[in-house]
């Protein structure tokens, strides 16, 4: 498994659970200095994502790009795959496709989280899930043409009322036929929704494509009550070799949050240090 740390490129979202906020150069330099393998980026849009600059900085700082988030589509434009408005849903798909193309060009997958939306406002759960499934098939197929899987993130009940648990999401993906979509297992969301995190990881198995490495309070690993030993054991059992990416609050500050996270990664994953 490899380590990754988040860099948010949307100053409007200050206060959200991302570690670095002072731009690409600053975030990547610190990630390199701390010994991270990769960074996870959250741009405002595909148009705002300077892939040439990102590529050159990745090379300069000897980093990989683990993933790129699409949440700017919801946070800044209120685009959703389950919106009651058909034009909004169409724009949401196009927005995500743009991110997929830019991310894949740098060897990374795209995350679909908040843009999944929720049911309500005149839309039944059945209809919302039907729209979501159709979009995931199309977006997964498009991601396949770009050579990467799409990562779908089940969120906790306070953020969506669609899919909250890993096995529930596996069943949905199998039913809707989204063959090139894998699950992002976020430990913070799982701590709220799953009976046991390690059990859910084992049950989801090969469907897990990415992991958000957070503690129970969404602070850096080691600052909550999360028990990481069984979680890492479960990931090893299912043969997971992807990234553990720190999507957490920059507590007490960005640098300390990044340092605590990489320390925990070395302790629990690499089995080095205390």
CORZI-V373070 format. One line per field, one symbol per residue. ss: DSSP state (~ for helix, > for strand, _ for the rest). phi: phi as a letter, one per 40 degrees, with the letter a starting at -180 (. if undefined). burial: 1 if it has 16 or more other ideal C-beta (glycine too) atoms within 10 Angstrom, else 0. A space follows every 50 residues. Layout:
ss->???
phi->???
burial->???
This chain:
ss->_>>>>>>>__~~~______>___~~~~~~~~~~~___>>>>>________ ~~~~~~~~~~___>>>>>>__~~~~__________~~~~~~~~~~~~~~~ ~~~~~___>>>>_~~~___>__>_~~~~~~~~~~~~~~~~~~~~~____> >>>____________~~~~~~~~~~~____>>>>>>~~~~~~~___~~~~ ~~~~~~~>>>>>_______________~~~~~~~~~~_____>>>>____ ___~~~~~~~~~~~~~~~______
phi->.bcabcbcbbdccdhccbcbbbgcccccccccccgccabbbbccaccccc cccdcccccdcfbbbcabcbcccccbbfcacbccccccccccccccdccd cccccbgbcbcbbcccgachfgbcccccccccccccccccccdcccgbcc bcbcbcccbabcbbbccccdccccccgccbbbccccccccccbccbcccc ccccfcccbabccbccbgcddhbbbcccdcccccccccgcbccbbcbacc bcadccccccccccccccccfbgc
burial->10111111110010011111100100111111000111111111110010 10010011001010111111111110001111110001101110111111 11111101111111111110001000011011111110110111010111 11111000110111111011011001010111111111111011001101 11111011111111110111101101010011011000010111111111 100100111111111011100000
